[in-house]
Amino acid sequence: MAQKIELKGKSFLTLKDFTKEEIKYFLSLASYLKTKKKIGIKGDLLEGKNIALLFEKASTRTRCSFEVAAHDEGAQVTYLGPKDCHMGKKESMEDTAKVLGRFFDGIEFRGYKQETVECLSKYSGVPVWNGLTDEYHPTQILADLLTVSEHVDKPFDKIKFVYVGDARNNMGNSLMIGCVKMGMKFVSLAPKELWPNEELVKEMEEVAKVTKGSIYLTEDINDVEDADVIYTDVWVSMGEPDEVWEERINDLLPYRVTMDLIKNSAENVVFMHCLPAFHDLNTKIGKQIHEKFGLTEMEVTDEVFESNNSVVFDEAENRMHTIKAVMAATLGAKF
């Protein structure tokens, strides 16, 4: 494990707040904790800690990752769903933050506005962890970086990482931040109207000058050439109206990840997806889209999703290990 970096008391709101060295420390710690779990060593790093999970948006991986990670290391967890507290309704976010900070040692938030998680961090007095907002998804990116380090036999600064799809969403934003922080060549492959926010791109280009990473925005599907990683996400994000499906399908159908795209990349290219994925008709939404638009697959074909190139379930598991590392580091666990 890398030499310890002191992060006690620090919130985890966006990877913009962390240096390359701090991110590498999170990854090193996650790898150590993953190995410890695999060989059956019971953890106690969070013994006596109480964790609040505050959810405006439902989730499988985020909730399970935080709960299992906390329990593995001895913490107690309280889940607060959309109907379980008065935040923003009968009680202000500021007051809610101050109350929760009196009960809990750390707070996870998954919801809509980035301002909410920032408010919780500002007023709670305890570390707050961003489980997803409309702008950023930093815990997912840590899991992605750990997965890349396990499956791509190159240092980060030699890796070409291509994100295909809606590059404006929280995953497009967060992957750009994470990849640039680690010195990668990051490519956003999308129709121009779905490119990331220009202000964020300029901010990350300044970071890239330090880390020696790069950002390239393109509409040309041939720019997957030599890609070490191809990453995609759903075409319509949580909270967006159903009416956008037709427009988004028309925009992004040429950018579906197919086996032809995989074959045009590096020899051992890795396919990644933060999940859930619409790669077949085994979901309610998938069936509805099929009935309305005639599609049996959306952002990725089932052939790619189930191929040897796909590491999506390793990636999903790594949510737990990296979240465990974030909680342990920011709560001041003793190693």
MOMO-V793615 format. One record per helix or strand of 3 or more residues. SS is the DSSP state (H for helix, E for strand). FROM is the first residue (numbers start at 1). LEN is the number of residues. If there is no record, write none. Layout:
ss->SS from->FROM len->LEN
ss->SS from->FROM len->LEN
This chain:
ss->H from->15 len->3
ss->H from->20 len->19
ss->E from->50 len->6
ss->H from->61 len->12
ss->E from->76 len->5
ss->H from->93 len->11
ss->E from->106 len->5
ss->H from->114 len->11
ss->E from->127 len->6
ss->H from->138 len->14
ss->H from->156 len->3
ss->E from->160 len->5
ss->H from->170 len->12
ss->E from->185 len->5
ss->H from->192 len->3
ss->H from->198 len->14
ss->E from->214 len->5
ss->H from->221 len->4
ss->E from->229 len->4
ss->H from->244 len->12
ss->H from->259 len->5
ss->E from->270 len->4
ss->H from->284 len->10
ss->H from->302 len->4
ss->H from->312 len->19
